[in-house]
Amino acid sequence: MRRESVTVLREINELHVDHKLLILEFFVRAFAITGDLESCLALRYEALVLREVNCGVDQRLHVSYSEWFAFAEHAVDNRFYAIARKACENALACFQTNDKLKTKDADALSEHMEAIRKVKRLKDLATVRGSSQSVQAQTVEYLKTKITQHDKASTRVIQEKQPSASFLFRNGIKKHNARKLQELQRL
């Protein structure tokens, strides 16, 4: 299905933006139904970017901060932290270009400030979780697992030596008892 979607997306370059968005929406839903979250999120991101790029031509294509924020939440939930961070940056950019922030209405301003705080918290969360997937973090985690595996292996070696030592000890006792028996039999 991915291969077919890529083929179709290459063929629709000449179509109008509305048709492209309909086709992207179809594939987003198809991938969501099949459970391919990676492709679903990738195509949702493509649709949002396509809308954002073409919003200068058609104002109804403008992507609101809430759409970017919802996408970022889904990306974080599915462990796509770099994409979530980028979506949060786009949501914050929506606030910078928003004329409502320039109004003097205190309620609207406080709502916007709260929304900005939410977006920044989500961006920080995505940054922290994304950094835990960095090469250095993965290396540290790998070394920790190797150390625990080595510790387990060394305890296994010690445990394996104990049965062999006890086996030798038992054999020594048996030989000692056999010698005593032979001496007693000679007498």
Secondary structure by P-SEA (a helix, b strand, c coil): caaaaaaaaaaaccccaaaaaaaaaaaaaaaaaacaaaaaaaaaaaaaaaaaaaccccccccccaaaaaaaaaaaaaacaaaaaaaaaaaaaaaaaaccccccccaaaaaaaaaaaaaaaaaaaaaaaaaaaacaaaaaaaaaaaaaaaaaaaaaaaaaaaaaaaaaaaaaaaaaaaaaaaaaaaac
